[in-house]
């Protein structure tokens, strides 16, 4: 292959600026160098006959002589090479098959064309390698019928087709003419034949099918006819890095995100169960490159549910679903008061903000400096105390007079979504019986022990907050049993 390329380069260099060499009187090279003495001629011949195109060269030495067909230097077809060996011209092996076919032959440095056809009518150039010596002849062939043309009918006629990924695409290139032609399909950038036939079908397109396709029709006689199709496979791909977002009852905010890619660049829209989400004071929609966000603030229970990040272009669309649920905020203990039944029983009450109904509360009491912890679950409520997001509840517990208790409460919403821990344990000091009796009567109002009052009444019994957190974290291992607890309560 390298030798063929080298030979072609020699021939092309030989035909460079032939007119200049002829203006020099054919003496290019000087001092006994190669010189083409044949003058350009116009030849006429009948179809089916033979013609000899002359090329007489003086002082050719060991240089090669080349024959080209065509009149444009960059579009000439190399027909023959002849090398001078001791005054005799020989044809290299790679051209022997052309001679054996009977179409071409040589006589010294002359070219013989046999069985003339209409396609042989052209210009022919004889040139000497490296010498800038050349002569060009023209040939007219009479009585030859032109090769029957090949006609193409293409669908789509402009060759432009766009389809959504996953959908079928059909490229049609029907050849017609007096001689049947074979249609062969190629894809630009890919070697080899894709398929043969008038129609090229893609039953389920992918984005990798995008590209330029060539259909080539050849009847073996006429010049092949080609047509190009440009296929664009449009696609959209939407991915949600987090498909379940838990909105906190503490800040009443949730942020949803999705990653969108596609060709051509997709448009983006957000949808909730009630329809398109429009940007307003509570809904902010923004993007950072291919990542798109929906931020919801000042949430209400109506904002919970499923959302869709929807990407689309003309031919394709895709979406990702993101579920928004809610967890309660941190519980705030309102206080502790004596229970109506007395007997060292007390009522602890609390409240919590939650966007969804509270399923139950997990209550843990730690007694004094001991490691003893009492835990229980308290049923929640589906109806907010304030009609919106505030829930309240209470429960009774037994207390030992003179003992200090750390109280921690965690709210659990529907579908077992637990809220955060209290910011710090609520500390309660149980007064002695006589102190309680002197403070109220059976029929009178019962005092409510707030955290500040309890701490003032028994400053020596205060618990270090760091120690309180330690026991609370230990009790949180029980939270893994929340689903079982919830089922037991049903």
Secondary structure, DSSP 8 states (H G I E B T S, - for coil): -HHHHHHHHHHHHHTTTHHHHHHTTT-TT-TT--EE-----EEEEETT--EEE---EES-TT-EEEEEESSSGGG-EEEEEEEEETTEEEE-GGGHHHHHTTSEEEETTEEEE-S--GGG-SEEEEEETTTTEEEEEEEEEES-------EEEEESTTSEEEEETTS-EEEEEEEESSS--EEEEEETT--S--EESSEEEESS--GGG-EEEEEEEE-SSS--EEEEEEEEEEEEEEE-S-SEEEEETTT--EEEEEEEEEES--EEEEEETTEE---SSSEEEEEETTEEEEEE-S--GGG-EEEEEEEE-SS-EEEEEEEEEEE----EEEEEEE-TT-TTEEEEEEEEE-SS-EEEEEEEEEETTSS-EEEEEEE--SS-TTSSSEEEEEEEEE--TT-EEEEEEEEEEGGGEE----SS-EEEE---HHHHHHH--SSS---EE-HHHHHHHTGGG---HHHHHHHHHHHGGGGGGHHHHHHHH-
